Amino acid sequence: MNQQVAIITGAARGIGNGIAQRLGADGCKVIIFDFDSKGGDKASEDLINQGIEAYFFDTDVTNEKSVLNSMNLVKEKFQQVDILVNNVGITGSPNNLWETSVQEMDRVYFANLRSVFLMCNVVTPIMLQKNYGRIINIASIAGKEGNPKMSPYSSTKAAVIGLTKSLGKELAETGIRVNCVTPAVVKTKLLEQVTEEVLDYMVEKIPMKRTVEISEVASIVSWLSSKECSASTGAVFDISGGRATY
Ligand SMILES: NC(=O)c1ccc[n+]([C@@H]2O[C@H](COP(=O)([O-])OP(=O)(O)OC[C@H]3O[C@@H](n4cnc5c(N)ncnc54)[C@H](O)[C@@H]3O)[C@@H](O)[C@H]2O)c1
C-alpha cells in the first residue's frame, strides 16, 4: 500500500487511531479526520515521529460544510484518495427506546450513519476518477443482533451494514471495493458511555469471553484496504470473538 492516500475518520484515539497506525506502518499516507483538535494534532505527531507521512484535518463528519472544506484541502494536496475508513461512531445514552428523546436519536444517526453517507458521497467520485478504491465502514455486532438500551446505536449500525451492501453492489463492476466490519467489545473510551451492566451483558455473550484488541480490528481493516481484497465487496466481516451467528 506504499504511498496510497488513506482517510480515517475518528482517528484521534481508539480503534481509528489503531487503524491509522497500522495503515501508516503498511506504507500509506495517513489523513486523520476528527473534531478533537488537540487529540488529532497529537495523533498525527505520533505517526510522524514513527516515520509515517500523516496529516490531521479538523473535521466534524456530522457537518456537511466541514467535510467539504476538508475534502477540498485533501483534493488540492493529493488529487486522489485510495482508502476511506469510516470509523466515527457514538453509542448515545444508554436508555430504553421509549425513554430516548428524538433529539438523541438524531444525534446518533448524524454521527453513525449520515456521516458515512456523507463521506462516501464525496469520496466515491474521487475514487472513480482512478477506478480504484477501498472503503471500509466500521459497523458493530450491535447492528446485527441489537443490544438492549442501545436502539439508536444498534439501528444506525444495522443501517451502515445496509449502506455497505448497496454501495458495494453499485460499484461492483469498478475497481472500488466496499466492505464493513462488525466488532464486538473493544476496550476504548467509547465504552465509558455504556453502563457496567450493558458491558457485562456484551462480554458475557462472547464465546471467547474476552474483549477484542484494537490491533485485531486494525489487522482485518488492513487487509480490506489492500489490493488483495479483490473479490469481496458489500460484505460484512465479523470480529466478535465468535458471538456473531451469521
Ligand atoms: N469500542 C467498541 O467496543 C466498539 C465495538 C463495535 C464497534 N465499534 C465502533 O468502532 C468505531 C470506533 O469506536 P471507538 O471505540 O474507537 O470510539 P472512541 O469514542 O474511542 O473514538 C471515536 C473517535 O471519533 C471522534 N469523533 C466522534 N464524533 C466525531 C465527529 N462528529 N466528527 C469527527 N470525529 C468524531 C472522537 O473524537 C474520537 O477520536 C465506532 O464506529 C464504534 O461504533 C466500537
The ligand as a Tripos MOL2 file, in Angstrom:
@<TRIPOS>MOLECULE
LIG
   44    48     1     0     0
SMALL
NO_CHARGES

@<TRIPOS>ATOM
      1 N1        -15.2740    0.0580   21.2340 N.am      1 LIG1
      2 C1        -16.1040   -0.9220   20.9280 C.2       1 LIG1
      3 O1        -16.3570   -1.8300   21.7190 O.2       1 LIG1
      4 C2        -16.7250   -0.9850   19.5650 C.ar      1 LIG1
      5 C3        -17.4110   -2.1490   19.1880 C.ar      1 LIG1
      6 C4        -18.0070   -2.2130   17.9230 C.ar      1 LIG1
      7 C5        -17.9020   -1.1390   17.0680 C.ar      1 LIG1
      8 N2        -17.2200   -0.0130   17.4590 N.ar      1 LIG1
      9 C6        -17.1710    1.1080   16.5190 C.3       1 LIG1
     10 O2        -15.8210    1.4480   16.2630 O.3       1 LIG1
     11 C7        -15.7340    2.8500   15.9680 C.3       1 LIG1
     12 C8        -14.6710    3.4870   16.8310 C.3       1 LIG1
     13 O3        -15.0030    3.2880   18.1930 O.3       1 LIG1
     14 P1        -14.0170    3.6440   19.4040 P.3       1 LIG1
     15 O4        -14.3530    2.7030   20.4920 O.co2     1 LIG1
     16 O5        -12.6110    3.7280   18.9310 O.co2     1 LIG1
     17 O6        -14.5680    5.1240   19.7870 O.3       1 LIG1
     18 P2        -13.8880    6.3130   20.5920 P.3       1 LIG1
     19 O7        -15.0090    7.0450   21.2500 O.co2     1 LIG1
     20 O8        -12.7570    5.8280   21.4510 O.co2     1 LIG1
     21 O9        -13.2560    7.2210   19.4270 O.3       1 LIG1
     22 C9        -14.0790    7.8760   18.4970 C.3       1 LIG1
     23 C10       -13.2930    8.9620   17.7770 C.3       1 LIG1
     24 O10       -14.2090    9.6010   16.8910 O.3       1 LIG1
     25 C11       -14.1180   11.0090   17.0450 C.3       1 LIG1
     26 N3        -15.4160   11.5970   16.7070 N.ar      1 LIG1
     27 C12       -16.6120   11.3870   17.3070 C.ar      1 LIG1
     28 N4        -17.5870   12.1000   16.6980 N.ar      1 LIG1
     29 C13       -16.9790   12.7580   15.6680 C.ar      1 LIG1
     30 C14       -17.4440   13.6530   14.6760 C.ar      1 LIG1
     31 N5        -18.7250   14.0370   14.6190 N.pl3     1 LIG1
     32 N6        -16.5620   14.1190   13.7560 N.ar      1 LIG1
     33 C15       -15.2460   13.7710   13.8120 C.ar      1 LIG1
     34 N7        -14.7540   12.9400   14.7550 N.ar      1 LIG1
     35 C16       -15.5970   12.4380   15.6720 C.ar      1 LIG1
     36 C17       -13.7300   11.2190   18.5120 C.3       1 LIG1
     37 O11       -13.1370   12.4950   18.7310 O.3       1 LIG1
     38 C18       -12.7520   10.0480   18.7160 C.3       1 LIG1
     39 O12       -11.4440   10.4140   18.3240 O.3       1 LIG1
     40 C19       -17.1480    3.4160   16.1930 C.3       1 LIG1
     41 O13       -17.8330    3.5000   14.9810 O.3       1 LIG1
     42 C20       -17.7900    2.3740   17.0830 C.3       1 LIG1
     43 O14       -19.1940    2.3620   16.9760 O.3       1 LIG1
     44 C21       -16.6300    0.0830   18.6810 C.ar      1 LIG1
@<TRIPOS>BOND
     1     1     2 1
     2     2     3 2
     3     2     4 1
     4     4     5 ar
     5     4    44 ar
     6     5     6 ar
     7     6     7 ar
     8     7     8 ar
     9     8     9 1
    10     8    44 ar
    11     9    10 1
    12     9    42 1
    13    10    11 1
    14    11    12 1
    15    11    40 1
    16    12    13 1
    17    13    14 1
    18    14    15 2
    19    14    16 1
    20    14    17 1
    21    17    18 1
    22    18    19 2
    23    18    20 1
    24    18    21 1
    25    21    22 1
    26    22    23 1
    27    23    24 1
    28    23    38 1
    29    24    25 1
    30    25    26 1
    31    25    36 1
    32    26    27 ar
    33    26    35 ar
    34    27    28 ar
    35    28    29 ar
    36    29    30 ar
    37    29    35 ar
    38    30    31 1
    39    30    32 ar
    40    32    33 ar
    41    33    34 ar
    42    34    35 ar
    43    36    37 1
    44    36    38 1
    45    38    39 1
    46    40    41 1
    47    40    42 1
    48    42    43 1
@<TRIPOS>SUBSTRUCTURE
     1 LIG1         1 GROUP 0 **** ****
